[in-house]
Amino acid sequence: MSDVLLAPKSSNYKFTPKQVAAFYFKPLLTEDGEPTGLHACKACGKTRKHMPKTGYTNLVSHVRSDHPRFEAEREAASTAATGTLPPW
């Protein structure tokens, strides 16, 4: 029997799904300020469903398909805000 160590698959992306979602989306609220379960893309206005503790796949897939330059835009925004790239 051989011992095989499995390493987690490395990502080619510079930002985590949570960082991408936080940068591109804002939650839509009811008139009372309660969350609706929908988030609006800040770049194009499209809405996507997202519930707490369910991951960010739906939001990130929208960003990757509709905003292919998202990493460059995110880096530019980080640089403009801080003067340098933040250490992730």
Rosetta constraint file for C-alpha pairs under 8 A:
AtomPair CA 13 CA 71 HARMONIC 7.83 0.50
AtomPair CA 14 CA 71 HARMONIC 7.08 0.50
AtomPair CA 15 CA 19 HARMONIC 6.01 0.50
AtomPair CA 15 CA 20 HARMONIC 6.42 0.50
AtomPair CA 15 CA 71 HARMONIC 7.54 0.50
AtomPair CA 15 CA 88 HARMONIC 7.58 0.50
AtomPair CA 16 CA 20 HARMONIC 6.35 0.50
AtomPair CA 17 CA 21 HARMONIC 6.10 0.50
AtomPair CA 17 CA 56 HARMONIC 5.97 0.50
AtomPair CA 17 CA 57 HARMONIC 7.52 0.50
AtomPair CA 17 CA 60 HARMONIC 6.19 0.50
AtomPair CA 18 CA 22 HARMONIC 6.07 0.50
AtomPair CA 18 CA 56 HARMONIC 6.54 0.50
AtomPair CA 19 CA 23 HARMONIC 6.12 0.50
AtomPair CA 20 CA 24 HARMONIC 6.20 0.50
AtomPair CA 20 CA 60 HARMONIC 6.59 0.50
AtomPair CA 20 CA 63 HARMONIC 7.89 0.50
AtomPair CA 21 CA 25 HARMONIC 5.53 0.50
AtomPair CA 21 CA 56 HARMONIC 6.80 0.50
AtomPair CA 21 CA 59 HARMONIC 6.04 0.50
AtomPair CA 21 CA 60 HARMONIC 6.23 0.50
AtomPair CA 22 CA 26 HARMONIC 7.22 0.50
AtomPair CA 23 CA 74 HARMONIC 7.52 0.50
AtomPair CA 24 CA 41 HARMONIC 5.53 0.50
AtomPair CA 24 CA 42 HARMONIC 5.34 0.50
AtomPair CA 24 CA 43 HARMONIC 6.65 0.50
AtomPair CA 24 CA 63 HARMONIC 7.57 0.50
AtomPair CA 25 CA 39 HARMONIC 5.89 0.50
AtomPair CA 25 CA 40 HARMONIC 5.40 0.50
AtomPair CA 25 CA 41 HARMONIC 4.51 0.50
AtomPair CA 25 CA 42 HARMONIC 5.49 0.50
AtomPair CA 25 CA 59 HARMONIC 7.80 0.50
AtomPair CA 26 CA 39 HARMONIC 5.36 0.50
AtomPair CA 26 CA 40 HARMONIC 5.43 0.50
AtomPair CA 26 CA 41 HARMONIC 6.65 0.50
AtomPair CA 26 CA 42 HARMONIC 6.79 0.50
AtomPair CA 27 CA 35 HARMONIC 6.80 0.50
AtomPair CA 27 CA 36 HARMONIC 7.70 0.50
AtomPair CA 27 CA 37 HARMONIC 7.48 0.50
AtomPair CA 27 CA 38 HARMONIC 6.12 0.50
AtomPair CA 27 CA 39 HARMONIC 4.25 0.50
AtomPair CA 27 CA 40 HARMONIC 6.33 0.50
AtomPair CA 28 CA 35 HARMONIC 6.22 0.50
AtomPair CA 28 CA 36 HARMONIC 5.95 0.50
AtomPair CA 28 CA 37 HARMONIC 7.31 0.50
AtomPair CA 28 CA 38 HARMONIC 5.59 0.50
AtomPair CA 28 CA 39 HARMONIC 5.36 0.50
AtomPair CA 28 CA 40 HARMONIC 6.57 0.50
AtomPair CA 29 CA 33 HARMONIC 5.15 0.50
AtomPair CA 29 CA 34 HARMONIC 5.21 0.50
AtomPair CA 29 CA 35 HARMONIC 4.56 0.50
AtomPair CA 29 CA 36 HARMONIC 5.46 0.50
AtomPair CA 30 CA 34 HARMONIC 5.20 0.50
AtomPair CA 30 CA 35 HARMONIC 6.36 0.50
AtomPair CA 30 CA 36 HARMONIC 6.31 0.50
AtomPair CA 37 CA 49 HARMONIC 5.73 0.50
AtomPair CA 37 CA 50 HARMONIC 5.42 0.50
AtomPair CA 37 CA 51 HARMONIC 5.41 0.50
AtomPair CA 38 CA 47 HARMONIC 6.28 0.50
AtomPair CA 38 CA 48 HARMONIC 5.55 0.50
AtomPair CA 38 CA 49 HARMONIC 4.49 0.50
AtomPair CA 38 CA 50 HARMONIC 5.79 0.50
AtomPair CA 38 CA 51 HARMONIC 7.85 0.50
AtomPair CA 39 CA 47 HARMONIC 5.44 0.50
AtomPair CA 39 CA 48 HARMONIC 5.38 0.50
AtomPair CA 39 CA 49 HARMONIC 6.22 0.50
AtomPair CA 39 CA 50 HARMONIC 6.62 0.50
AtomPair CA 40 CA 45 HARMONIC 5.48 0.50
AtomPair CA 40 CA 46 HARMONIC 5.60 0.50
AtomPair CA 40 CA 47 HARMONIC 4.36 0.50
AtomPair CA 40 CA 48 HARMONIC 6.50 0.50
AtomPair CA 41 CA 45 HARMONIC 4.80 0.50
AtomPair CA 41 CA 46 HARMONIC 5.41 0.50
AtomPair CA 41 CA 47 HARMONIC 6.22 0.50
AtomPair CA 41 CA 48 HARMONIC 7.88 0.50
AtomPair CA 48 CA 58 HARMONIC 7.04 0.50
AtomPair CA 48 CA 59 HARMONIC 6.51 0.50
AtomPair CA 49 CA 58 HARMONIC 7.30 0.50
AtomPair CA 49 CA 59 HARMONIC 7.84 0.50
AtomPair CA 50 CA 54 HARMONIC 7.22 0.50
AtomPair CA 50 CA 56 HARMONIC 7.38 0.50
AtomPair CA 50 CA 58 HARMONIC 7.30 0.50
AtomPair CA 50 CA 59 HARMONIC 7.42 0.50
AtomPair CA 56 CA 60 HARMONIC 5.96 0.50
AtomPair CA 57 CA 61 HARMONIC 5.86 0.50
AtomPair CA 58 CA 62 HARMONIC 6.47 0.50
AtomPair CA 59 CA 63 HARMONIC 6.54 0.50
AtomPair CA 60 CA 64 HARMONIC 6.13 0.50
AtomPair CA 61 CA 65 HARMONIC 6.07 0.50
AtomPair CA 62 CA 66 HARMONIC 5.77 0.50
AtomPair CA 62 CA 67 HARMONIC 7.63 0.50
AtomPair CA 63 CA 67 HARMONIC 5.06 0.50
AtomPair CA 63 CA 68 HARMONIC 7.07 0.50
AtomPair CA 63 CA 70 HARMONIC 6.90 0.50
AtomPair CA 64 CA 68 HARMONIC 5.27 0.50
AtomPair CA 64 CA 70 HARMONIC 7.07 0.50
AtomPair CA 69 CA 73 HARMONIC 6.24 0.50
AtomPair CA 70 CA 74 HARMONIC 5.92 0.50
AtomPair CA 71 CA 75 HARMONIC 6.07 0.50
AtomPair CA 72 CA 76 HARMONIC 6.09 0.50
AtomPair CA 73 CA 77 HARMONIC 6.19 0.50
AtomPair CA 74 CA 78 HARMONIC 6.20 0.50
AtomPair CA 75 CA 79 HARMONIC 6.09 0.50
AtomPair CA 75 CA 85 HARMONIC 6.85 0.50
AtomPair CA 76 CA 80 HARMONIC 6.05 0.50
AtomPair CA 77 CA 81 HARMONIC 6.11 0.50
AtomPair CA 78 CA 82 HARMONIC 6.09 0.50
AtomPair CA 78 CA 83 HARMONIC 7.62 0.50
AtomPair CA 78 CA 84 HARMONIC 7.08 0.50
AtomPair CA 78 CA 85 HARMONIC 5.80 0.50
AtomPair CA 78 CA 86 HARMONIC 6.83 0.50
AtomPair CA 79 CA 83 HARMONIC 4.82 0.50
AtomPair CA 79 CA 84 HARMONIC 4.73 0.50
AtomPair CA 79 CA 85 HARMONIC 5.21 0.50
AtomPair CA 79 CA 86 HARMONIC 7.86 0.50
AtomPair CA 80 CA 84 HARMONIC 7.62 0.50
AtomPair CA 82 CA 86 HARMONIC 7.59 0.50
